[in-house]
Amino acid sequence: MTDIVNAPKPASRRRSAIAPLLNVLRFLLRSPTSAFGLAVIALLVLLAIFAPLLATHDPNVQNLNNVLQPPGGNHLFGTDELGRDIFSRLLHGTRITLNIIFLVTITVGPIGLAVGTIAGYLGGIFDTILMRITDIFLSFPGLILALAFVAALGPSLNNAIIAIALTSWPPIARLARAETLTFRSSDYIAAARLQGASPFRIIMHSIVPMCLPSVMIRLTLNMATVILTAAGLGFLGLGAQPPMPEWGAMIATGRRYMLDSWWLVTFPGVSILLVSLAFNLLGDGLRDALDPKQMNRR
């Protein structure tokens, strides 16, 4: 009866689970740089959700009577070489950017975690094979390797996402392996082995949760690279194909007119810069927020 009375209530358990997230959020909001990054990303998400409502024109409708109109009047950011509204295309481009980030992240995170934790915990031949494969991927510049994959698969947005994911998992795997090696010999893992837990259960229930904070930080910092790589592929014509309003592709089509029509490349370029900077600042803030030394100070 006493155990039933003293048992924690579900509401208290939920509060204890949410408390660390609230602490991290408070820490991020106290830092001007982290708060700026968080605000830009939140704005990006809202713009992507409400893009159809906020867009003043159809992003793909051509109007040859309004070609290369400067910003102002009925076109807030001007028009492109086909008379399409730049502001509306930028808004819909946020959806493409978030789609790339989301799909690459949910692909890269599990792959990197799986490869790194298996290699670090099992060691031996598993570690040798998995890390040598990782080293092969790391030996090539990410953009060059992505170009090779897209060239083999064919130019399209989906193939660009696959190529970016295939080139982005090695740093996550390296980080997860290093974290696993520090935890593998701990008393906590030894106790799990003594209880008869299988290697798979130990990896999934003990090691992966301990690697998650570092991996989340790395993934957040990696998002800026994902955006730049996707924009680079779009600029080269290997990513999103016309008439999709992808920011890199918009810069590619506008570079021929940039001396006279500066807005064609300026607004997509500034968008890429701001979003990449925001993810870098948020990643730096998360690294400080999840640092044990910082947590002890709070």
C-alpha positions as CSV (number, residue, x, y, z in Angstrom):
1,M,0.0,0.0,0.0
2,T,2.9,2.4,0.9
3,D,4.5,1.6,-2.5
4,I,1.3,2.6,-4.3
5,V,1.0,5.9,-2.4
6,N,4.7,6.8,-2.9
7,A,4.7,5.8,-6.6
8,P,5.4,8.8,-8.9
9,K,2.3,10.0,-10.7
10,P,2.3,10.1,-14.5
11,A,2.0,13.9,-14.5
12,S,5.1,14.2,-12.4
13,R,7.0,11.9,-14.7
14,R,5.9,14.0,-17.7
15,R,7.1,17.1,-15.9
16,S,10.5,15.5,-15.1
17,A,10.9,14.5,-18.8
18,I,10.0,18.0,-20.1
19,A,12.2,19.9,-17.5
20,P,15.5,19.2,-19.3
21,L,14.0,20.5,-22.6
22,L,12.8,23.6,-20.9
23,N,16.2,24.2,-19.3
24,V,17.9,23.9,-22.7
25,L,15.3,26.2,-24.3
26,R,15.9,28.8,-21.5
27,F,19.6,28.6,-22.0
28,L,19.3,29.1,-25.7
29,L,17.0,32.1,-25.3
30,R,19.4,33.8,-22.8
31,S,22.1,33.8,-25.5
32,P,21.6,36.5,-28.1
33,T,23.3,34.5,-30.9
34,S,21.4,31.3,-30.1
35,A,18.1,33.1,-29.7
36,F,18.7,34.8,-33.1
37,G,19.3,31.4,-34.7
38,L,16.3,29.9,-33.1
39,A,14.1,32.8,-34.2
40,V,15.3,32.6,-37.8
41,I,14.6,28.8,-37.9
42,A,11.2,29.3,-36.3
43,L,10.4,32.0,-38.9
44,L,11.5,29.7,-41.6
45,V,9.1,26.9,-40.4
46,L,6.2,29.4,-40.2
47,L,6.9,30.8,-43.7
48,A,7.0,27.2,-45.1
49,I,3.7,26.3,-43.4
50,F,1.9,29.5,-44.5
51,A,3.6,30.0,-47.9
52,P,0.4,29.6,-49.9
53,L,-1.3,32.2,-47.8
54,L,1.6,34.7,-47.7
55,A,2.6,34.4,-51.3
56,T,1.3,37.4,-53.4
57,H,1.5,35.5,-56.7
58,D,1.7,32.0,-58.1
59,P,5.5,31.2,-57.9
60,N,5.5,29.5,-61.3
61,V,3.2,31.8,-63.4
62,Q,5.1,33.6,-66.1
63,N,4.2,37.2,-67.1
64,L,6.4,38.4,-69.9
65,N,5.0,41.9,-69.5
66,N,6.7,42.2,-66.1
67,V,10.1,40.8,-66.9
68,L,13.0,41.9,-64.6
69,Q,10.9,44.4,-62.6
70,P,12.8,46.0,-59.7
71,P,11.5,45.5,-56.1
72,G,8.5,47.5,-55.1
73,G,4.9,48.0,-56.0
74,N,3.1,44.8,-56.8
75,H,6.3,42.8,-56.6
76,L,8.0,43.2,-53.2
77,F,11.3,41.5,-54.2
78,G,10.9,42.2,-58.0
79,T,10.5,39.7,-60.8
80,D,12.8,37.4,-62.6
81,E,13.7,37.0,-66.3
82,L,10.3,35.2,-66.9
83,G,8.2,37.7,-65.0
84,R,7.7,35.4,-62.0
85,D,7.5,37.0,-58.5
86,I,10.7,36.6,-56.5
87,F,9.0,37.0,-53.1
88,S,6.5,34.2,-53.8
89,R,9.3,31.9,-55.2
90,L,11.4,32.5,-52.1
91,L,8.5,31.6,-49.8
92,H,7.8,28.4,-51.6
93,G,11.5,27.7,-51.7
94,T,11.5,27.5,-47.9
95,R,9.4,24.4,-48.2
96,I,12.0,22.8,-50.5
97,T,14.8,23.8,-48.1
98,L,13.0,22.3,-45.0
99,N,12.1,19.2,-47.0
100,I,15.8,18.6,-47.8
101,I,16.9,19.3,-44.2
102,F,14.3,17.0,-42.8
103,L,14.8,14.1,-45.2
104,V,18.6,14.2,-44.9
105,T,18.6,14.5,-41.1
106,I,16.2,11.5,-40.6
107,T,18.4,9.5,-42.9
108,V,21.8,10.5,-41.8
109,G,21.2,10.4,-38.0
110,P,20.1,6.7,-37.8
111,I,22.8,5.6,-40.3
112,G,25.6,7.4,-38.5
113,L,24.4,6.2,-35.1
114,A,24.1,2.6,-36.2
115,V,27.5,2.5,-37.9
116,G,29.3,4.3,-35.1
117,T,27.8,2.5,-32.1
118,I,28.2,-1.0,-33.7
119,A,31.8,-0.3,-34.7
120,G,32.6,1.2,-31.3
121,Y,30.9,-1.4,-29.1
122,L,31.6,-4.7,-31.0
123,G,35.1,-3.7,-32.1
124,G,37.3,-6.2,-33.9
125,I,36.5,-6.9,-37.5
126,F,33.2,-4.9,-37.3
127,D,35.1,-1.8,-36.3
128,T,37.8,-2.3,-39.0
129,I,35.3,-2.8,-41.9
130,L,32.9,-0.1,-40.9
131,M,35.6,2.5,-40.2
132,R,37.5,1.8,-43.4
133,I,34.3,2.4,-45.3
134,T,33.8,5.6,-43.4
135,D,37.3,6.7,-44.1
136,I,36.7,6.1,-47.9
137,F,33.8,8.5,-47.8
138,L,35.7,11.0,-45.7
139,S,38.6,11.0,-48.1
140,F,36.6,12.9,-50.7
141,P,35.2,16.4,-50.4
142,G,31.5,16.2,-49.6
143,L,30.3,18.3,-52.6
144,I,32.5,16.5,-55.1
145,L,31.2,13.1,-53.8
146,A,27.6,14.4,-54.0
147,L,28.2,15.5,-57.6
148,A,29.5,12.0,-58.4
149,F,26.4,10.4,-56.9
150,V,24.0,12.8,-58.6
151,A,25.8,12.3,-61.9
152,A,25.3,8.6,-61.6
153,L,21.7,8.8,-60.4
154,G,20.5,11.6,-62.6
155,P,19.7,15.3,-61.9
156,S,16.6,15.7,-59.7
157,L,15.7,16.9,-56.2
158,N,15.2,13.4,-54.9
159,N,18.5,12.2,-56.2
160,A,20.2,15.3,-54.7
161,I,18.7,14.5,-51.3
162,I,20.0,10.8,-51.6
163,A,23.4,12.1,-52.7
164,I,23.7,14.5,-49.8
165,A,22.6,11.9,-47.3
166,L,25.1,9.4,-48.6
167,T,27.9,11.9,-48.1
168,S,26.8,13.3,-44.7
169,W,26.7,10.3,-42.5
170,P,30.5,9.6,-42.0
171,P,31.1,12.5,-39.5
172,I,28.1,11.3,-37.4
173,A,29.5,7.7,-37.4
174,R,32.9,8.9,-36.3
175,L,31.4,10.9,-33.5
176,A,29.1,8.1,-32.4
177,R,32.1,5.6,-32.4
178,A,34.2,8.0,-30.2
179,E,31.3,8.4,-27.8
180,T,30.7,4.6,-27.7
181,L,34.3,3.9,-26.9
182,T,34.1,6.2,-23.8
183,F,31.0,4.5,-22.6
184,R,31.8,0.9,-23.4
185,S,34.0,0.2,-20.4
186,S,31.8,2.0,-17.9
187,D,30.2,0.3,-14.9
188,Y,26.8,1.0,-16.3
189,I,27.5,-1.1,-19.4
190,A,29.2,-3.8,-17.4
191,A,26.1,-4.1,-15.1
192,A,23.9,-4.5,-18.2
193,R,26.2,-7.3,-19.5
194,L,26.0,-9.1,-16.1
195,Q,22.2,-9.0,-16.3
196,G,22.5,-10.9,-19.6
197,A,21.5,-8.1,-21.9
198,S,22.4,-8.8,-25.6
199,P,24.8,-6.5,-27.5
200,F,21.8,-5.2,-29.6
201,R,19.9,-4.4,-26.4
202,I,22.9,-2.7,-24.8
203,I,23.5,-0.6,-27.9
204,M,19.9,0.4,-28.4
205,H,18.9,1.0,-24.7
206,S,22.2,2.1,-23.1
207,I,24.7,3.5,-25.6
208,V,22.5,5.2,-28.2
209,P,20.7,7.4,-25.6
210,M,24.1,8.5,-24.2
211,C,25.3,9.4,-27.8
212,L,22.2,11.3,-28.7
213,P,23.1,14.7,-27.3
214,S,26.4,14.9,-29.2
215,V,24.9,13.5,-32.3
216,M,22.0,16.1,-32.2
217,I,24.5,18.9,-31.9
218,R,26.5,17.6,-34.8
219,L,23.3,17.1,-36.9
220,T,22.3,20.7,-36.2
221,L,25.7,22.0,-37.3
222,N,25.6,19.8,-40.3
223,M,22.3,21.3,-41.5
224,A,24.2,24.4,-42.7
225,T,26.4,22.2,-44.8
226,V,23.3,20.4,-46.2
227,I,21.8,23.7,-47.2
228,L,24.9,24.9,-49.0
229,T,25.4,21.5,-50.7
230,A,21.8,21.5,-51.9
231,A,22.2,25.0,-53.1
232,G,25.4,24.1,-54.9
233,L,23.8,21.2,-56.7
234,G,20.8,23.3,-57.6
235,F,23.2,26.0,-58.9
236,L,24.9,23.5,-61.1
237,G,21.6,22.2,-62.4
238,L,21.9,18.8,-60.7
239,G,19.4,19.4,-57.9
240,A,15.9,20.8,-58.1
241,Q,14.9,21.2,-61.7
242,P,12.9,24.1,-63.2
243,P,10.4,25.5,-62.5
244,M,10.9,24.5,-58.8
245,P,11.8,27.6,-56.8
246,E,14.9,26.2,-55.1
247,W,17.2,28.9,-53.9
248,G,20.4,27.6,-55.6
249,A,18.6,27.2,-58.9
250,M,17.2,30.7,-58.6
251,I,20.8,32.1,-58.2
252,A,21.9,30.0,-61.2
253,T,19.2,31.4,-63.5
254,G,19.7,35.0,-62.2
255,R,23.4,35.2,-62.5
256,R,23.2,36.1,-66.2
257,Y,21.3,39.3,-65.2
258,M,23.0,40.1,-61.9
259,L,24.9,43.2,-63.1
260,D,21.6,45.0,-64.1
261,S,19.1,43.1,-62.0
262,W,20.8,42.6,-58.6
263,W,17.7,41.3,-56.8
264,L,17.6,38.1,-58.8
265,V,20.6,36.7,-56.9
266,T,20.7,38.9,-53.8
267,F,17.5,37.7,-52.1
268,P,18.1,34.0,-52.6
269,G,21.7,34.4,-51.6
270,V,20.8,36.3,-48.4
271,S,18.2,33.6,-47.6
272,I,20.8,30.9,-47.9
273,L,23.2,32.9,-45.8
274,L,20.7,33.6,-43.0
275,V,19.4,30.1,-42.7
276,S,22.9,28.6,-42.8
277,L,24.1,31.1,-40.1
278,A,21.0,30.3,-38.0
279,F,21.7,26.6,-37.9
280,N,25.3,27.2,-37.0
281,L,24.4,29.6,-34.2
282,L,21.8,27.2,-32.9
283,G,24.3,24.3,-33.0
284,D,26.8,26.3,-31.0
285,G,24.1,27.2,-28.5
286,L,23.1,23.5,-28.2
287,R,26.7,22.5,-27.6
288,D,27.0,25.0,-24.8
289,A,23.5,24.1,-23.4
290,L,24.3,20.4,-23.3
291,D,27.8,20.8,-21.9
292,P,28.0,19.3,-18.4
293,K,30.1,22.2,-17.2
294,Q,27.5,24.7,-18.3
295,M,24.7,22.6,-16.8
296,N,26.4,22.6,-13.4
297,R,26.6,26.4,-13.5
298,R,22.9,26.6,-14.1
